[in-house]
Amino acid sequence: MVVNTAGAWASRILEEGLGLTFDPPLVFSRRLSFVVNRRPTHGTGLALLDESRDSRTPLSRSKHHLFILPWRDLTVLGDWHRPYTGTPDDIDVPDEEVETCLGDINERYPGLRLHPSEVVQRNAALGLLERYKGGTRSMREATQARVIDHSAVHGTSGIISLVGVTWGSARLDAVRVVDDVFHRIRRSPPPSPTLAVPAHG
């Protein structure tokens, strides 16, 4: 058994290796966050409304939220969701976009007066979308991982694809797929240590 867990590269591996495609195709948004060299003044995070929308977003039921979160002796800002149609290899965070994103935060919380020189880390990730019809306001984030049994969908046995949604749910998704693999090879899955082993960091 092979489990394809290559995330945004899963489609490429499947197509180049086996000539198979996802249907519907995988669609991603590019999610940006930044770590700034700003010591938190308290241990509570702050949520600000962004212009992009997701019908599942809590509180406003429409708009996405930007977060300002204390992290160690620094502050994390994020995350910005933008449609992404490029390849995973080409993902980038240009200086102009850093300025635009910090401008979003400063516009909603002028007292921060954040400056690009305070950014010590830029993070970019591709997040799975459930739906995207064009434009920032029409994105809908996926709430569940995509698990594809290629023996059932394509008639190709011995491979399963798992494309996760969030870091927070990845362990549970992994347990489910690993257990499934053990059942397929007619063996009992060992107990998962997920609940007892802390995540790195």
Disulfide bonds with the S-S distance in Angstrom:
none
